Amino acid sequence: MMHLIFQSGSNTDAARLNSAERLDGAAEDRGLAQTVGEYDTFFDVWSQRNGCAASDLIKPETGGRRIRSV
């Protein structure tokens, strides 16, 4: 079974994503992606390692939009 992971920002850096500490070369870039369902993006997590906010995709009760990776 293949697992697809939606990444954005610094997590799209191939060297970082495929480092020995993370996916050890197993990740493949599948290009741009878009969620099938509608979500909201919340920058509600602070990354101590990167010194910046990280986001979560949250399924709202109403509304939302399709989120794209860039």
N, CA, C and O atoms as a Tripos MOL2 file, in Angstrom:
@<TRIPOS>MOLECULE
protein
  280   279    70     0     0
PROTEIN
NO_CHARGES

@<TRIPOS>ATOM
      1 N           0.8480   -1.1850    0.0000 N.3       1 MET1
      2 CA          0.0000    0.0000    0.0000 C.3       1 MET1
      3 C           0.8880    1.2420    0.0000 C.2       1 MET1
      4 O           1.8390    1.3400    0.7760 O.2       1 MET1
      5 N           0.5670    2.1800   -0.8740 N.am      2 MET2
      6 CA          1.3060    3.4270   -0.9440 C.3       2 MET2
      7 C           0.5650    4.4870   -0.1290 C.2       2 MET2
      8 O          -0.6440    4.6610   -0.2780 O.2       2 MET2
      9 N           1.2930    5.1860    0.7220 N.am      3 HIS3
     10 CA          0.7210    6.2890    1.4870 C.3       3 HIS3
     11 C           1.1090    7.5980    0.8320 C.2       3 HIS3
     12 O           2.2770    7.8050    0.5040 O.2       3 HIS3
     13 N           0.1540    8.4770    0.6390 N.am      4 LEU4
     14 CA          0.4340    9.7990    0.0970 C.3       4 LEU4
     15 C           0.3870   10.8020    1.2350 C.2       4 LEU4
     16 O          -0.5220   10.7690    2.0650 O.2       4 LEU4
     17 N           1.3600   11.6870    1.2740 N.am      5 ILE5
     18 CA          1.4520   12.6960    2.3230 C.3       5 ILE5
     19 C           1.4090   14.0670    1.6730 C.2       5 ILE5
     20 O           2.1420   14.3340    0.7210 O.2       5 ILE5
     21 N           0.5610   14.9240    2.1830 N.am      6 PHE6
     22 CA          0.4320   16.2920    1.6840 C.3       6 PHE6
     23 C           1.4350   17.1580    2.4390 C.2       6 PHE6
     24 O           1.2900   17.3570    3.6450 O.2       6 PHE6
     25 N           2.4510   17.6750    1.7480 N.am      7 GLN7
     26 CA          3.4880   18.4830    2.3690 C.3       7 GLN7
     27 C           3.4740   19.8780    1.7760 C.2       7 GLN7
     28 O           3.0580   20.0750    0.6340 O.2       7 GLN7
     29 N           3.9290   20.8430    2.5580 N.am      8 SER8
     30 CA          4.0590   22.2070    2.0560 C.3       8 SER8
     31 C           5.2480   22.8770    2.7300 C.2       8 SER8
     32 O           5.8050   22.3620    3.7000 O.2       8 SER8
     33 N           5.6210   24.0230    2.2060 N.am      9 GLY9
     34 CA          6.7080   24.8000    2.8070 C.3       9 GLY9
     35 C           8.0260   24.0590    2.8120 C.2       9 GLY9
     36 O           8.3830   23.4120    1.8280 O.2       9 GLY9
     37 N           8.7630   24.1490    3.9320 N.am     10 SER10
     38 CA         10.0840   23.5230    4.0150 C.3      10 SER10
     39 C          10.0100   22.0050    3.9530 C.2      10 SER10
     40 O          11.0190   21.3560    3.6770 O.2      10 SER10
     41 N           8.8470   21.4260    4.2020 N.am     11 ASN11
     42 CA          8.7100   19.9720    4.1210 C.3      11 ASN11
     43 C           8.7290   19.4540    2.6910 C.2      11 ASN11
     44 O           8.7400   18.2420    2.4790 O.2      11 ASN11
     45 N           8.7350   20.3380    1.7150 N.am     12 THR12
     46 CA          8.8130   19.8980    0.3230 C.3      12 THR12
     47 C          10.2560   19.8180   -0.1790 C.2      12 THR12
     48 O          10.4950   19.4090   -1.3150 O.2      12 THR12
     49 N          11.2080   20.2050    0.6550 N.am     13 ASP13
     50 CA         12.6170   20.1230    0.2870 C.3      13 ASP13
     51 C          13.0260   18.6500    0.2360 C.2      13 ASP13
     52 O          13.0160   17.9710    1.2620 O.2      13 ASP13
     53 N          13.3880   18.1490   -0.9560 N.am     14 ALA14
     54 CA         13.6750   16.7350   -1.1440 C.3      14 ALA14
     55 C          14.8040   16.2370   -0.2430 C.2      14 ALA14
     56 O          14.7100   15.1420    0.3110 O.2      14 ALA14
     57 N          15.8610   17.0190   -0.0910 N.am     15 ALA15
     58 CA         16.9840   16.5900    0.7490 C.3      15 ALA15
     59 C          16.5420   16.4240    2.2000 C.2      15 ALA15
     60 O          16.9300   15.4630    2.8650 O.2      15 ALA15
     61 N          15.7390   17.3520    2.6860 N.am     16 ARG16
     62 CA         15.2620   17.2750    4.0740 C.3      16 ARG16
     63 C          14.2790   16.1170    4.2460 C.2      16 ARG16
     64 O          14.3820   15.3510    5.2050 O.2      16 ARG16
     65 N          13.3370   15.9910    3.3280 N.am     17 LEU17
     66 CA         12.3150   14.9550    3.4280 C.3      17 LEU17
     67 C          12.9190   13.5630    3.3420 C.2      17 LEU17
     68 O          12.4650   12.6510    4.0330 O.2      17 LEU17
     69 N          13.9290   13.3850    2.5110 N.am     18 ASN18
     70 CA         14.5430   12.0770    2.3130 C.3      18 ASN18
     71 C          15.7740   11.8350    3.1780 C.2      18 ASN18
     72 O          16.5100   10.8750    2.9480 O.2      18 ASN18
     73 N          16.0050   12.6850    4.1610 N.am     19 SER19
     74 CA         17.1590   12.4920    5.0410 C.3      19 SER19
     75 C          17.0120   11.1910    5.8370 C.2      19 SER19
     76 O          15.9160   10.6430    5.9620 O.2      19 SER19
     77 N          18.1280   10.7150    6.3660 N.am     20 ALA20
     78 CA         18.1220    9.4780    7.1520 C.3      20 ALA20
     79 C          17.2130    9.5860    8.3720 C.2      20 ALA20
     80 O          16.6410    8.5860    8.8070 O.2      20 ALA20
     81 N          17.0750   10.7860    8.9260 N.am     21 GLU21
     82 CA         16.2340   10.9810   10.1090 C.3      21 GLU21
     83 C          14.7460   10.9570    9.7810 C.2      21 GLU21
     84 O          13.9210   10.7440   10.6690 O.2      21 GLU21
     85 N          14.3990   11.1740    8.5230 N.am     22 ARG22
     86 CA         12.9840   11.2560    8.1480 C.3      22 ARG22
     87 C          12.5690   10.0440    7.3250 C.2      22 ARG22
     88 O          12.2640    9.0020    7.9060 O.2      22 ARG22
     89 N          12.5430   10.1340    6.0130 N.am     23 LEU23
     90 CA         12.0320    9.0350    5.1800 C.3      23 LEU23
     91 C          13.1240    8.2330    4.4900 C.2      23 LEU23
     92 O          12.8280    7.3220    3.7160 O.2      23 LEU23
     93 N          14.3860    8.5600    4.7600 N.am     24 ASP24
     94 CA         15.5440    7.7820    4.3180 C.3      24 ASP24
     95 C          15.4930    7.4090    2.8340 C.2      24 ASP24
     96 O          15.7450    6.2650    2.4570 O.2      24 ASP24
     97 N          15.1620    8.4020    2.0010 N.am     25 GLY25
     98 CA         15.1720    8.1960    0.5590 C.3      25 GLY25
     99 C          13.9140    7.5890   -0.0260 C.2      25 GLY25
    100 O          13.8510    7.3770   -1.2370 O.2      25 GLY25
    101 N          12.9080    7.3000    0.7880 N.am     26 ALA26
    102 CA         11.7030    6.6180    0.2970 C.3      26 ALA26
    103 C          10.6710    7.5590   -0.3200 C.2      26 ALA26
    104 O           9.7360    7.0930   -0.9710 O.2      26 ALA26
    105 N          10.8160    8.8560   -0.1330 N.am     27 ALA27
    106 CA          9.8050    9.7950   -0.6370 C.3      27 ALA27
    107 C          10.0240   10.0940   -2.1140 C.2      27 ALA27
    108 O          11.1600   10.2140   -2.5720 O.2      27 ALA27
    109 N           8.9380   10.2100   -2.8440 N.am     28 GLU28
    110 CA          8.9700   10.5880   -4.2530 C.3      28 GLU28
    111 C           8.1100   11.8220   -4.4440 C.2      28 GLU28
    112 O           7.0120   11.9130   -3.8960 O.2      28 GLU28
    113 N           8.6060   12.7650   -5.2150 N.am     29 ASP29
    114 CA          7.8310   13.9690   -5.5140 C.3      29 ASP29
    115 C           6.7970   13.6270   -6.5830 C.2      29 ASP29
    116 O           7.1540   13.2350   -7.6940 O.2      29 ASP29
    117 N           5.5280   13.7740   -6.2480 N.am     30 ARG30
    118 CA          4.4470   13.4870   -7.1960 C.3      30 ARG30
    119 C           3.8980   14.7660   -7.8260 C.2      30 ARG30
    120 O           2.8670   14.7350   -8.4980 O.2      30 ARG30
    121 N           4.5810   15.8830   -7.6110 N.am     31 GLY31
    122 CA          4.1670   17.1450   -8.2000 C.3      31 GLY31
    123 C           3.1200   17.8610   -7.3570 C.2      31 GLY31
    124 O           2.9010   17.5360   -6.1900 O.2      31 GLY31
    125 N           2.4910   18.8310   -7.9740 N.am     32 LEU32
    126 CA          1.4840   19.6160   -7.2750 C.3      32 LEU32
    127 C           0.2970   18.7430   -6.8930 C.2      32 LEU32
    128 O          -0.0390   17.7920   -7.5990 O.2      32 LEU32
    129 N          -0.3310   19.0710   -5.7760 N.am     33 ALA33
    130 CA         -1.4710   18.2880   -5.2900 C.3      33 ALA33
    131 C          -2.5710   19.2220   -4.8110 C.2      33 ALA33
    132 O          -2.3350   20.3930   -4.5150 O.2      33 ALA33
    133 N          -3.7560   18.6850   -4.7430 N.am     34 GLN34
    134 CA         -4.9080   19.4210   -4.2240 C.3      34 GLN34
    135 C          -5.7670   18.4490   -3.4410 C.2      34 GLN34
    136 O          -5.9510   17.3070   -3.8590 O.2      34 GLN34
    137 N          -6.2900   18.8850   -2.3200 N.am     35 THR35
    138 CA         -7.1700   18.0170   -1.5520 C.3      35 THR35
    139 C          -8.4460   17.7410   -2.3360 C.2      35 THR35
    140 O          -8.8770   18.5720   -3.1340 O.2      35 THR35
    141 N          -9.0400   16.5970   -2.1160 N.am     36 VAL36
    142 CA        -10.3050   16.2530   -2.7550 C.3      36 VAL36
    143 C         -11.4390   16.9620   -2.0300 C.2      36 VAL36
    144 O         -12.3210   17.5430   -2.6620 O.2      36 VAL36
    145 N         -11.4140   16.9120   -0.7010 N.am     37 GLY37
    146 CA        -12.4360   17.5790    0.1030 C.3      37 GLY37
    147 C         -12.0660   19.0150    0.4010 C.2      37 GLY37
    148 O         -10.9940   19.4880    0.0230 O.2      37 GLY37
    149 N         -12.9620   19.7000    1.0810 N.am     38 GLU38
    150 CA        -12.7220   21.1020    1.4430 C.3      38 GLU38
    151 C         -12.2560   21.1990    2.8910 C.2      38 GLU38
    152 O         -12.8080   20.5560    3.7830 O.2      38 GLU38
    153 N         -11.2270   22.0170    3.1040 N.am     39 TYR39
    154 CA        -10.5840   22.1640    4.4130 C.3      39 TYR39
    155 C         -10.3120   23.6330    4.6890 C.2      39 TYR39
    156 O         -10.4270   24.4800    3.8030 O.2      39 TYR39
    157 N          -9.9520   23.9170    5.9200 N.am     40 ASP40
    158 CA         -9.4000   25.2090    6.3010 C.3      40 ASP40
    159 C          -7.9590   24.9630    6.7150 C.2      40 ASP40
    160 O          -7.6300   23.8910    7.2220 O.2      40 ASP40
    161 N          -7.1000   25.9490    6.5010 N.am     41 THR41
    162 CA         -5.7050   25.8660    6.9140 C.3      41 THR41
    163 C          -5.5190   26.7190    8.1490 C.2      41 THR41
    164 O          -5.8730   27.8980    8.1510 O.2      41 THR41
    165 N          -4.9670   26.1370    9.2000 N.am     42 PHE42
    166 CA         -4.6970   26.8600   10.4310 C.3      42 PHE42
    167 C          -3.2210   26.7610   10.7690 C.2      42 PHE42
    168 O          -2.6800   25.6620   10.8870 O.2      42 PHE42
    169 N          -2.5710   27.9000   10.9240 N.am     43 PHE43
    170 CA         -1.1780   27.9200   11.3710 C.3      43 PHE43
    171 C          -1.1930   27.9910   12.8930 C.2      43 PHE43
    172 O          -0.9820   29.0470   13.4880 O.2      43 PHE43
    173 N          -1.4480   26.8440   13.5040 N.am     44 ASP44
    174 CA         -1.6860   26.7960   14.9470 C.3      44 ASP44
    175 C          -0.6710   25.9580   15.7150 C.2      44 ASP44
    176 O          -0.8580   25.6860   16.9010 O.2      44 ASP44
    177 N           0.3990   25.5510   15.0440 N.am     45 VAL45
    178 CA          1.4190   24.7350   15.6840 C.3      45 VAL45
    179 C           2.7530   25.4590   15.5570 C.2      45 VAL45
    180 O           3.1280   25.8740   14.4600 O.2      45 VAL45
    181 N           3.4780   25.6180   16.6700 N.am     46 TRP46
    182 CA          4.7780   26.2660   16.6200 C.3      46 TRP46
    183 C           5.8620   25.2040   16.4920 C.2      46 TRP46
    184 O           5.9210   24.2730   17.2960 O.2      46 TRP46
    185 N           6.7140   25.3390   15.4910 N.am     47 SER47
    186 CA          7.8210   24.4210   15.2680 C.3      47 SER47
    187 C           9.0650   24.9660   15.9570 C.2      47 SER47
    188 O           9.6480   25.9520   15.5070 O.2      47 SER47
    189 N           9.4690   24.3270   17.0460 N.am     48 GLN48
    190 CA         10.6910   24.7320   17.7480 C.3      48 GLN48
    191 C          11.9080   24.5530   16.8440 C.2      48 GLN48
    192 O          12.8040   25.3980   16.8310 O.2      48 GLN48
    193 N          11.9420   23.4650   16.0950 N.am     49 ARG49
    194 CA         13.0850   23.1520   15.2350 C.3      49 ARG49
    195 C          13.2820   24.1990   14.1510 C.2      49 ARG49
    196 O          14.4120   24.5940   13.8640 O.2      49 ARG49
    197 N          12.1780   24.6540   13.5420 N.am     50 ASN50
    198 CA         12.2750   25.5990   12.4360 C.3      50 ASN50
    199 C          12.0540   27.0470   12.8380 C.2      50 ASN50
    200 O          12.3100   27.9530   12.0460 O.2      50 ASN50
    201 N          11.5810   27.2790   14.0570 N.am     51 GLY51
    202 CA         11.3470   28.6410   14.5170 C.3      51 GLY51
    203 C          10.2470   29.3530   13.7520 C.2      51 GLY51
    204 O          10.3420   30.5500   13.4810 O.2      51 GLY51
    205 N           9.1950   28.6070   13.4030 N.am     52 CYS52
    206 CA          8.0910   29.2120   12.6570 C.3      52 CYS52
    207 C           6.7970   28.4340   12.9310 C.2      52 CYS52
    208 O           6.8090   27.3630   13.5390 O.2      52 CYS52
    209 N           5.7100   28.9960   12.4720 N.am     53 ALA53
    210 CA          4.4230   28.3190   12.6280 C.3      53 ALA53
    211 C           4.2680   27.2460   11.5570 C.2      53 ALA53
    212 O           4.7480   27.3940   10.4340 O.2      53 ALA53
    213 N           3.5960   26.1770   11.9230 N.am     54 ALA54
    214 CA          3.2610   25.1020   10.9840 C.3      54 ALA54
    215 C           1.7410   24.9990   10.9360 C.2      54 ALA54
    216 O           1.0500   25.3860   11.8780 O.2      54 ALA54
    217 N           1.2370   24.4790    9.8370 N.am     55 SER55
    218 CA         -0.2200   24.4620    9.6830 C.3      55 SER55
    219 C          -0.8030   23.0570    9.7500 C.2      55 SER55
    220 O          -0.1210   22.0550    9.5330 O.2      55 SER55
    221 N          -2.0770   23.0320   10.0550 N.am     56 ASP56
    222 CA         -2.8860   21.8210   10.0180 C.3      56 ASP56
    223 C          -4.0100   22.0390    9.0250 C.2      56 ASP56
    224 O          -4.4770   23.1620    8.8370 O.2      56 ASP56
    225 N          -4.4390   20.9690    8.3940 N.am     57 LEU57
    226 CA         -5.6480   21.0150    7.5760 C.3      57 LEU57
    227 C          -6.7890   20.5070    8.4430 C.2      57 LEU57
    228 O          -6.7450   19.3880    8.9540 O.2      57 LEU57
    229 N          -7.8040   21.3340    8.6040 N.am     58 ILE58
    230 CA         -8.9450   21.0120    9.4600 C.3      58 ILE58
    231 C         -10.1980   20.9220    8.5970 C.2      58 ILE58
    232 O         -10.4670   21.8140    7.7920 O.2      58 ILE58
    233 N         -10.9650   19.8450    8.7640 N.am     59 LYS59
    234 CA        -12.2330   19.6830    8.0380 C.3      59 LYS59
    235 C         -13.3000   20.4770    8.7940 C.2      59 LYS59
    236 O         -13.6950   20.0830    9.8920 O.2      59 LYS59
    237 N         -13.7770   21.6000    8.2170 N.am     60 PRO60
    238 CA        -14.7780   22.4130    8.9130 C.3      60 PRO60
    239 C         -16.1740   21.7990    8.7980 C.2      60 PRO60
    240 O         -16.4390   20.9900    7.9080 O.2      60 PRO60
    241 N         -17.0530   22.1950    9.7060 N.am     61 GLU61
    242 CA        -18.4390   21.7290    9.6370 C.3      61 GLU61
    243 C         -19.1370   22.3020    8.4130 C.2      61 GLU61
    244 O         -19.9460   21.6260    7.7780 O.2      61 GLU61
    245 N         -18.8220   23.5490    8.0850 N.am     62 THR62
    246 CA        -19.3730   24.1820    6.8800 C.3      62 THR62
    247 C         -18.2720   24.9760    6.1990 C.2      62 THR62
    248 O         -17.3050   25.3840    6.8420 O.2      62 THR62
    249 N         -18.4140   25.1880    4.9350 N.am     63 GLY63
    250 CA        -17.4400   25.9970    4.1950 C.3      63 GLY63
    251 C         -16.1730   25.2360    3.9020 C.2      63 GLY63
    252 O         -16.1940   24.0240    3.6890 O.2      63 GLY63
    253 N         -15.0680   25.9570    3.8930 N.am     64 GLY64
    254 CA        -13.7820   25.3710    3.5500 C.3      64 GLY64
    255 C         -13.4900   25.5570    2.0760 C.2      64 GLY64
    256 O         -14.2910   26.1310    1.3370 O.2      64 GLY64
    257 N         -12.3390   25.0680    1.6580 N.am     65 ARG65
    258 CA        -11.9240   25.1640    0.2740 C.3      65 ARG65
    259 C         -10.9410   24.0530   -0.0140 C.2      65 ARG65
    260 O         -10.4190   23.4280    0.9090 O.2      65 ARG65
    261 N         -10.6870   23.8040   -1.2650 N.am     66 ARG66
    262 CA         -9.6720   22.8250   -1.6250 C.3      66 ARG66
    263 C          -8.3030   23.4630   -1.4190 C.2      66 ARG66
    264 O          -8.0600   24.5860   -1.8590 O.2      66 ARG66
    265 N          -7.4320   22.7530   -0.7600 N.am     67 ILE67
    266 CA         -6.1000   23.2670   -0.4480 C.3      67 ILE67
    267 C          -5.1140   22.6830   -1.4550 C.2      67 ILE67
    268 O          -5.1500   21.4870   -1.7440 O.2      67 ILE67
    269 N          -4.2340   23.5280   -1.9890 N.am     68 ARG68
    270 CA         -3.2310   23.1100   -2.9760 C.3      68 ARG68
    271 C          -1.8350   23.2280   -2.3980 C.2      68 ARG68
    272 O          -1.5470   24.1370   -1.6200 O.2      68 ARG68
    273 N          -0.9800   22.3090   -2.7820 N.am     69 SER69
    274 CA          0.4390   22.4500   -2.4570 C.3      69 SER69
    275 C           1.0650   23.2990   -3.5470 C.2      69 SER69
    276 O           0.6210   23.2740   -4.6950 O.2      69 SER69
    277 N           2.0830   24.0420   -3.1910 N.am     70 VAL70
    278 CA          2.7690   24.8860   -4.1720 C.3      70 VAL70
    279 C           4.2570   24.6990   -4.0790 C.2      70 VAL70
    280 O           5.0060   25.3270   -4.8270 O.2      70 VAL70
@<TRIPOS>BOND
     1     1     2 1
     2     2     3 1
     3     3     4 2
     4     3     5 am
     5     5     6 1
     6     6     7 1
     7     7     8 2
     8     7     9 am
     9     9    10 1
    10    10    11 1
    11    11    12 2
    12    11    13 am
    13    13    14 1
    14    14    15 1
    15    15    16 2
    16    15    17 am
    17    17    18 1
    18    18    19 1
    19    19    20 2
    20    19    21 am
    21    21    22 1
    22    22    23 1
    23    23    24 2
    24    23    25 am
    25    25    26 1
    26    26    27 1
    27    27    28 2
    28    27    29 am
    29    29    30 1
    30    30    31 1
    31    31    32 2
    32    31    33 am
    33    33    34 1
    34    34    35 1
    35    35    36 2
    36    35    37 am
    37    37    38 1
    38    38    39 1
    39    39    40 2
    40    39    41 am
    41    41    42 1
    42    42    43 1
    43    43    44 2
    44    43    45 am
    45    45    46 1
    46    46    47 1
    47    47    48 2
    48    47    49 am
    49    49    50 1
    50    50    51 1
    51    51    52 2
    52    51    53 am
    53    53    54 1
    54    54    55 1
    55    55    56 2
    56    55    57 am
    57    57    58 1
    58    58    59 1
    59    59    60 2
    60    59    61 am
    61    61    62 1
    62    62    63 1
    63    63    64 2
    64    63    65 am
    65    65    66 1
    66    66    67 1
    67    67    68 2
    68    67    69 am
    69    69    70 1
    70    70    71 1
    71    71    72 2
    72    71    73 am
    73    73    74 1
    74    74    75 1
    75    75    76 2
    76    75    77 am
    77    77    78 1
    78    78    79 1
    79    79    80 2
    80    79    81 am
    81    81    82 1
    82    82    83 1
    83    83    84 2
    84    83    85 am
    85    85    86 1
    86    86    87 1
    87    87    88 2
    88    87    89 am
    89    89    90 1
    90    90    91 1
    91    91    92 2
    92    91    93 am
    93    93    94 1
    94    94    95 1
    95    95    96 2
    96    95    97 am
    97    97    98 1
    98    98    99 1
    99    99   100 2
   100    99   101 am
   101   101   102 1
   102   102   103 1
   103   103   104 2
   104   103   105 am
   105   105   106 1
   106   106   107 1
   107   107   108 2
   108   107   109 am
   109   109   110 1
   110   110   111 1
   111   111   112 2
   112   111   113 am
   113   113   114 1
   114   114   115 1
   115   115   116 2
   116   115   117 am
   117   117   118 1
   118   118   119 1
   119   119   120 2
   120   119   121 am
   121   121   122 1
   122   122   123 1
   123   123   124 2
   124   123   125 am
   125   125   126 1
   126   126   127 1
   127   127   128 2
   128   127   129 am
   129   129   130 1
   130   130   131 1
   131   131   132 2
   132   131   133 am
   133   133   134 1
   134   134   135 1
   135   135   136 2
   136   135   137 am
   137   137   138 1
   138   138   139 1
   139   139   140 2
   140   139   141 am
   141   141   142 1
   142   142   143 1
   143   143   144 2
   144   143   145 am
   145   145   146 1
   146   146   147 1
   147   147   148 2
   148   147   149 am
   149   149   150 1
   150   150   151 1
   151   151   152 2
   152   151   153 am
   153   153   154 1
   154   154   155 1
   155   155   156 2
   156   155   157 am
   157   157   158 1
   158   158   159 1
   159   159   160 2
   160   159   161 am
   161   161   162 1
   162   162   163 1
   163   163   164 2
   164   163   165 am
   165   165   166 1
   166   166   167 1
   167   167   168 2
   168   167   169 am
   169   169   170 1
   170   170   171 1
   171   171   172 2
   172   171   173 am
   173   173   174 1
   174   174   175 1
   175   175   176 2
   176   175   177 am
   177   177   178 1
   178   178   179 1
   179   179   180 2
   180   179   181 am
   181   181   182 1
   182   182   183 1
   183   183   184 2
   184   183   185 am
   185   185   186 1
   186   186   187 1
   187   187   188 2
   188   187   189 am
   189   189   190 1
   190   190   191 1
   191   191   192 2
   192   191   193 am
   193   193   194 1
   194   194   195 1
   195   195   196 2
   196   195   197 am
   197   197   198 1
   198   198   199 1
   199   199   200 2
   200   199   201 am
   201   201   202 1
   202   202   203 1
   203   203   204 2
   204   203   205 am
   205   205   206 1
   206   206   207 1
   207   207   208 2
   208   207   209 am
   209   209   210 1
   210   210   211 1
   211   211   212 2
   212   211   213 am
   213   213   214 1
   214   214   215 1
   215   215   216 2
   216   215   217 am
   217   217   218 1
   218   218   219 1
   219   219   220 2
   220   219   221 am
   221   221   222 1
   222   222   223 1
   223   223   224 2
   224   223   225 am
   225   225   226 1
   226   226   227 1
   227   227   228 2
   228   227   229 am
   229   229   230 1
   230   230   231 1
   231   231   232 2
   232   231   233 am
   233   233   234 1
   234   234   235 1
   235   235   236 2
   236   235   237 am
   237   237   238 1
   238   238   239 1
   239   239   240 2
   240   239   241 am
   241   241   242 1
   242   242   243 1
   243   243   244 2
   244   243   245 am
   245   245   246 1
   246   246   247 1
   247   247   248 2
   248   247   249 am
   249   249   250 1
   250   250   251 1
   251   251   252 2
   252   251   253 am
   253   253   254 1
   254   254   255 1
   255   255   256 2
   256   255   257 am
   257   257   258 1
   258   258   259 1
   259   259   260 2
   260   259   261 am
   261   261   262 1
   262   262   263 1
   263   263   264 2
   264   263   265 am
   265   265   266 1
   266   266   267 1
   267   267   268 2
   268   267   269 am
   269   269   270 1
   270   270   271 1
   271   271   272 2
   272   271   273 am
   273   273   274 1
   274   274   275 1
   275   275   276 2
   276   275   277 am
   277   277   278 1
   278   278   279 1
   279   279   280 2
@<TRIPOS>SUBSTRUCTURE
     1 MET1         2 RESIDUE 1 A MET
     2 MET2         6 RESIDUE 1 A MET
     3 HIS3        10 RESIDUE 1 A HIS
     4 LEU4        14 RESIDUE 1 A LEU
     5 ILE5        18 RESIDUE 1 A ILE
     6 PHE6        22 RESIDUE 1 A PHE
     7 GLN7        26 RESIDUE 1 A GLN
     8 SER8        30 RESIDUE 1 A SER
     9 GLY9        34 RESIDUE 1 A GLY
    10 SER10       38 RESIDUE 1 A SER
    11 ASN11       42 RESIDUE 1 A ASN
    12 THR12       46 RESIDUE 1 A THR
    13 ASP13       50 RESIDUE 1 A ASP
    14 ALA14       54 RESIDUE 1 A ALA
    15 ALA15       58 RESIDUE 1 A ALA
    16 ARG16       62 RESIDUE 1 A ARG
    17 LEU17       66 RESIDUE 1 A LEU
    18 ASN18       70 RESIDUE 1 A ASN
    19 SER19       74 RESIDUE 1 A SER
    20 ALA20       78 RESIDUE 1 A ALA
    21 GLU21       82 RESIDUE 1 A GLU
    22 ARG22       86 RESIDUE 1 A ARG
    23 LEU23       90 RESIDUE 1 A LEU
    24 ASP24       94 RESIDUE 1 A ASP
    25 GLY25       98 RESIDUE 1 A GLY
    26 ALA26      102 RESIDUE 1 A ALA
    27 ALA27      106 RESIDUE 1 A ALA
    28 GLU28      110 RESIDUE 1 A GLU
    29 ASP29      114 RESIDUE 1 A ASP
    30 ARG30      118 RESIDUE 1 A ARG
    31 GLY31      122 RESIDUE 1 A GLY
    32 LEU32      126 RESIDUE 1 A LEU
    33 ALA33      130 RESIDUE 1 A ALA
    34 GLN34      134 RESIDUE 1 A GLN
    35 THR35      138 RESIDUE 1 A THR
    36 VAL36      142 RESIDUE 1 A VAL
    37 GLY37      146 RESIDUE 1 A GLY
    38 GLU38      150 RESIDUE 1 A GLU
    39 TYR39      154 RESIDUE 1 A TYR
    40 ASP40      158 RESIDUE 1 A ASP
    41 THR41      162 RESIDUE 1 A THR
    42 PHE42      166 RESIDUE 1 A PHE
    43 PHE43      170 RESIDUE 1 A PHE
    44 ASP44      174 RESIDUE 1 A ASP
    45 VAL45      178 RESIDUE 1 A VAL
    46 TRP46      182 RESIDUE 1 A TRP
    47 SER47      186 RESIDUE 1 A SER
    48 GLN48      190 RESIDUE 1 A GLN
    49 ARG49      194 RESIDUE 1 A ARG
    50 ASN50      198 RESIDUE 1 A ASN
    51 GLY51      202 RESIDUE 1 A GLY
    52 CYS52      206 RESIDUE 1 A CYS
    53 ALA53      210 RESIDUE 1 A ALA
    54 ALA54      214 RESIDUE 1 A ALA
    55 SER55      218 RESIDUE 1 A SER
    56 ASP56      222 RESIDUE 1 A ASP
    57 LEU57      226 RESIDUE 1 A LEU
    58 ILE58      230 RESIDUE 1 A ILE
    59 LYS59      234 RESIDUE 1 A LYS
    60 PRO60      238 RESIDUE 1 A PRO
    61 GLU61      242 RESIDUE 1 A GLU
    62 THR62      246 RESIDUE 1 A THR
    63 GLY63      250 RESIDUE 1 A GLY
    64 GLY64      254 RESIDUE 1 A GLY
    65 ARG65      258 RESIDUE 1 A ARG
    66 ARG66      262 RESIDUE 1 A ARG
    67 ILE67      266 RESIDUE 1 A ILE
    68 ARG68      270 RESIDUE 1 A ARG
    69 SER69      274 RESIDUE 1 A SER
    70 VAL70      278 RESIDUE 1 A VAL
